[in-house]
Amino acid sequence: MTQLKIAVAGVAGRMGRQLAAMAMDQGHALTGGSEVAAAGVFDEDIGVLAGRRALGLWPSPDVAEAAAGADVWIDFTRPDATLAALGGLRNTSVRAVVIGTTGFAPDQEIVIQAASARFAIVKAGNFSVGVNLLQALTRLAASRLGSGWDIEILESHHRLKVDAPSGTALMLGEAAAEGRGKPLKDILAKPYLGPDAPRKEGEIGMAVRRAGGIYGEHEVMLASPREVLRLSHMALDRAVFAEGAVQAAVWAATQPPGLYGMDDVLGLGHTG
């Protein structure tokens, strides 16, 4: 396997440390990492932050400095930080970007699309291989079962997660809506709340739970009046997302500029 030079955004955060550790464990060179001033970790070696050997490298608040010499930038931070990083990476050696950040607004998605003219960008709401197979199965099931089958998506995450619904739940909703041949925004149900909240045929419902330290649980339920089909996934270790992100980084490093998803990385196509 070709060794990549990888830089990680938010390298002192929970996900950043996982990404850095996974890159090192898989034989890649961790060449840098960014962090905000409030993290107070600029005197800590990024290898040690990842729970691995010291590398003689420290986090930097400057994206261009953190990415110096890197082939791939992996970013699982926040929308504003990710967009700022894309700007800071323009004149660096980085040729591919892996984005696991979720919660982008429509105008922010346009910025990412524009950046894909410069970088090979793999963007996904979830980098778990299992979740991406779940997405493909959801699309297939929704395409085969008519509007008489109700679709409900339930997601659960740890209490500290800030965006809701999760990027993964939205991924699954988009897959279900695509299977139905309609944009999700047109058929996403409002939360069921109050004395007059009936379910409408053809809509896709979505529910959110936040509790404890749950890494991530997602279920897609398709139900007719006579039977119920449940497709689900549970993450047992946050490392599963880092593993998929590094796999995406290896793939993206050989691709031309463009905007890709994990379907492309895994060769799933659009089953439907």
C-alpha positions as CSV (number, residue, x, y, z in Angstrom):
1,M,0.0,0.0,0.0
2,T,1.3,3.5,-0.9
3,Q,2.1,5.5,2.2
4,L,0.3,8.8,2.3
5,K,1.2,12.0,4.1
6,I,-2.0,12.8,6.1
7,A,-2.9,16.0,8.1
8,V,-5.9,16.0,10.5
9,A,-8.1,18.9,11.4
10,G,-9.1,19.2,15.0
11,V,-6.3,16.8,15.9
12,A,-6.8,17.1,19.7
13,G,-10.5,16.4,19.6
14,R,-12.1,12.9,20.2
15,M,-12.5,12.2,16.5
16,G,-9.3,13.9,15.5
17,R,-7.3,11.7,17.8
18,Q,-9.0,8.6,16.4
19,L,-8.2,9.7,12.9
20,A,-4.5,10.5,13.7
21,A,-4.1,7.1,15.4
22,M,-5.7,5.2,12.6
23,A,-3.5,6.9,10.0
24,M,-0.4,5.9,12.0
25,D,-1.6,2.4,12.7
26,Q,-2.2,1.8,8.9
27,G,1.4,2.9,8.1
28,H,0.8,6.4,6.8
29,A,2.8,9.4,7.8
30,L,0.9,11.9,10.1
31,T,2.5,15.1,9.0
32,G,0.5,17.7,10.9
33,G,-2.8,18.7,12.5
34,S,-4.8,21.8,13.2
35,E,-6.5,22.9,16.4
36,V,-8.2,26.0,17.8
37,A,-6.5,28.2,20.4
38,A,-9.1,27.3,23.0
39,A,-7.9,23.7,23.0
40,G,-4.7,24.7,24.7
41,V,-2.6,21.9,23.2
42,F,0.0,23.6,21.2
43,D,2.8,22.2,23.3
44,E,1.6,18.6,23.0
45,D,3.0,16.3,20.3
46,I,0.3,15.2,17.9
47,G,1.5,11.6,17.9
48,V,1.2,11.5,21.7
49,L,-2.3,13.1,21.5
50,A,-3.2,10.2,19.3
51,G,-1.9,7.8,22.0
52,R,1.0,6.8,19.8
53,R,4.7,7.6,19.5
54,A,6.0,11.2,19.6
55,L,6.5,12.7,16.1
56,G,8.1,16.0,16.9
57,L,5.1,17.8,15.5
58,W,2.6,20.0,17.3
59,P,-0.9,21.3,16.5
60,S,-1.1,24.6,14.7
61,P,-4.0,27.1,14.5
62,D,-2.9,27.8,10.9
63,V,-4.3,25.4,8.3
64,A,-1.6,26.0,5.7
65,E,1.1,25.3,8.3
66,A,-0.7,22.2,9.6
67,A,-1.1,20.9,6.1
68,A,2.4,21.6,4.9
69,G,3.7,18.7,2.9
70,A,0.5,16.6,3.2
71,D,-1.2,14.7,0.4
72,V,-4.6,14.5,2.1
73,W,-6.5,16.6,4.7
74,I,-9.1,14.8,6.8
75,D,-11.6,17.1,8.5
76,F,-14.3,16.0,11.0
77,T,-14.8,19.4,12.7
78,R,-17.6,21.9,12.2
79,P,-19.0,23.5,9.1
80,D,-17.4,26.9,9.4
81,A,-14.1,25.4,10.3
82,T,-14.2,23.0,7.4
83,L,-15.0,25.8,4.9
84,A,-12.2,27.9,6.3
85,A,-9.8,25.0,5.9
86,L,-10.7,24.5,2.3
87,G,-9.7,28.1,1.7
88,G,-6.5,27.7,3.7
89,L,-5.5,24.6,1.7
90,R,-5.6,26.2,-1.7
91,N,-1.8,26.9,-1.9
92,T,-0.6,23.7,-0.2
93,S,0.5,20.3,-1.4
94,V,-2.9,18.8,-0.4
95,R,-4.6,17.1,-3.4
96,A,-7.4,15.3,-1.7
97,V,-9.8,16.2,1.2
98,V,-11.9,13.8,3.3
99,I,-14.9,15.6,4.9
100,G,-16.8,13.9,7.7
101,T,-18.2,17.2,9.1
102,T,-22.0,17.3,9.1
103,G,-24.6,20.0,9.4
104,F,-23.8,22.2,6.3
105,A,-26.3,24.7,5.1
106,P,-27.2,24.8,1.4
107,D,-25.0,27.8,0.7
108,Q,-22.1,26.0,2.4
109,E,-22.6,23.0,0.2
110,I,-22.1,25.3,-2.8
111,V,-18.7,26.3,-1.4
112,I,-17.7,22.6,-1.1
113,Q,-18.8,21.9,-4.7
114,A,-16.7,24.8,-5.9
115,A,-13.6,23.5,-4.0
116,S,-14.0,20.2,-5.7
117,A,-12.6,21.9,-8.9
118,R,-9.3,22.0,-7.0
119,F,-9.4,18.9,-4.8
120,A,-10.7,15.3,-4.9
121,I,-13.2,15.6,-2.1
122,V,-14.8,12.6,-0.5
123,K,-17.7,13.9,1.7
124,A,-20.0,11.7,3.7
125,G,-22.3,11.9,6.7
126,N,-20.8,8.6,7.9
127,F,-17.6,6.7,6.9
128,S,-18.6,3.3,8.3
129,V,-18.6,0.7,5.6
130,G,-21.7,-0.9,7.3
131,V,-23.6,2.4,7.3
132,N,-22.9,2.9,3.6
133,L,-24.2,-0.6,2.8
134,L,-27.2,0.3,4.9
135,Q,-27.7,3.4,2.8
136,A,-27.6,1.3,-0.4
137,L,-30.1,-1.2,1.1
138,T,-32.4,1.7,2.1
139,R,-32.4,3.1,-1.4
140,L,-33.2,-0.4,-2.8
141,A,-36.0,-1.1,-0.4
142,A,-37.6,2.3,-0.9
143,S,-37.5,1.9,-4.6
144,R,-39.2,-1.5,-4.5
145,L,-41.8,-0.7,-1.9
146,G,-44.6,1.7,-2.7
147,S,-45.9,4.7,-0.9
148,G,-48.2,2.4,1.1
149,W,-45.1,1.5,3.0
150,D,-44.3,4.1,5.7
151,I,-40.6,5.0,6.2
152,E,-39.3,6.1,9.6
153,I,-35.7,6.8,10.5
154,L,-34.5,6.7,14.1
155,E,-31.0,7.8,15.2
156,S,-29.3,7.8,18.6
157,H,-26.0,9.5,19.6
158,H,-24.1,10.7,22.6
159,R,-25.3,13.6,24.6
160,L,-22.6,16.0,23.3
161,K,-23.5,15.7,19.6
162,V,-24.5,19.2,18.4
163,D,-26.4,18.6,15.1
164,A,-29.7,16.9,14.8
165,P,-30.7,14.9,12.9
166,S,-27.3,13.3,12.4
167,G,-25.6,13.5,9.0
168,T,-26.0,9.7,8.8
169,A,-29.8,10.0,9.4
170,L,-30.0,12.6,6.6
171,M,-27.9,10.3,4.4
172,L,-30.4,7.5,5.0
173,G,-33.3,9.9,4.4
174,E,-31.8,11.1,1.1
175,A,-31.3,7.4,0.1
176,A,-35.0,6.6,0.9
177,A,-36.2,9.7,-0.9
178,E,-34.1,8.9,-3.9
179,G,-35.6,5.4,-4.0
180,R,-39.0,7.1,-4.0
181,G,-37.9,9.4,-6.8
182,K,-38.4,12.6,-4.8
183,P,-36.2,15.2,-3.0
184,L,-36.1,14.6,0.7
185,K,-37.1,18.2,1.4
186,D,-40.4,17.6,-0.3
187,I,-41.4,14.4,1.7
188,L,-39.7,14.8,5.1
189,A,-42.3,14.8,7.8
190,K,-42.5,17.4,10.5
191,P,-41.9,16.1,14.0
192,Y,-45.0,14.4,15.4
193,L,-46.0,16.7,18.2
194,G,-49.3,17.8,19.7
195,P,-52.9,16.6,19.5
196,D,-53.2,16.9,15.7
197,A,-50.1,15.3,14.2
198,P,-51.3,12.5,11.9
199,R,-48.8,10.6,9.7
200,K,-49.2,11.4,6.0
201,E,-48.8,8.7,3.3
202,G,-45.6,9.0,1.4
203,E,-43.7,11.0,3.9
204,I,-40.4,10.0,5.6
205,G,-40.4,10.5,9.3
206,M,-37.2,11.1,11.4
207,A,-36.7,10.9,15.1
208,V,-33.6,11.8,17.2
209,R,-32.4,10.6,20.6
210,R,-29.4,12.0,22.6
211,A,-28.1,10.1,25.6
212,G,-25.0,9.0,27.4
213,G,-22.0,8.0,25.3
214,I,-23.7,6.2,22.4
215,Y,-21.4,6.2,19.4
216,G,-24.1,5.9,16.8
217,E,-27.2,3.8,16.2
218,H,-29.4,4.1,13.1
219,E,-32.6,2.2,12.1
220,V,-34.7,2.5,9.0
221,M,-38.1,1.0,9.4
222,L,-40.4,0.3,6.5
223,A,-43.9,-0.7,7.5
224,S,-47.1,-1.7,5.7
225,P,-50.3,-2.5,7.4
226,R,-49.3,-6.2,7.5
227,E,-45.6,-6.3,7.9
228,V,-42.5,-4.4,9.1
229,L,-39.0,-4.4,7.6
230,R,-36.2,-3.0,9.9
231,L,-32.7,-2.2,8.6
232,S,-30.3,-1.1,11.3
233,H,-26.6,-0.4,12.2
234,M,-24.8,0.0,15.5
235,A,-21.3,1.4,15.9
236,L,-19.4,-0.4,18.6
237,D,-16.3,1.7,18.4
238,R,-15.6,5.2,17.1
239,A,-12.6,3.8,15.3
240,V,-14.9,2.4,12.7
241,F,-15.4,5.9,11.3
242,A,-11.7,6.7,11.3
243,E,-11.0,3.4,9.5
244,G,-13.4,4.3,6.7
245,A,-12.0,7.9,6.5
246,V,-8.5,6.6,6.0
247,Q,-9.7,4.2,3.4
248,A,-11.4,7.1,1.7
249,A,-8.2,9.1,1.9
250,V,-6.2,6.3,0.2
251,W,-8.8,6.2,-2.6
252,A,-9.1,9.9,-3.0
253,A,-5.4,10.5,-3.4
254,T,-5.5,8.8,-6.8
255,Q,-8.6,10.5,-8.1
256,P,-9.0,13.6,-10.2
257,P,-10.6,16.7,-8.7
258,G,-14.3,16.2,-8.0
259,L,-16.9,15.6,-5.3
260,Y,-17.3,12.0,-4.3
261,G,-19.1,9.9,-1.7
262,M,-18.4,6.6,0.0
263,D,-20.5,4.9,-2.7
264,D,-17.7,5.8,-5.0
265,V,-15.0,4.7,-2.6
266,L,-16.7,1.3,-2.0
267,G,-17.9,0.8,-5.6
268,L,-21.5,0.5,-4.5
269,G,-23.0,2.6,-7.2
270,H,-26.7,3.5,-6.8
271,T,-28.6,0.2,-6.3
272,G,-32.2,0.7,-7.2
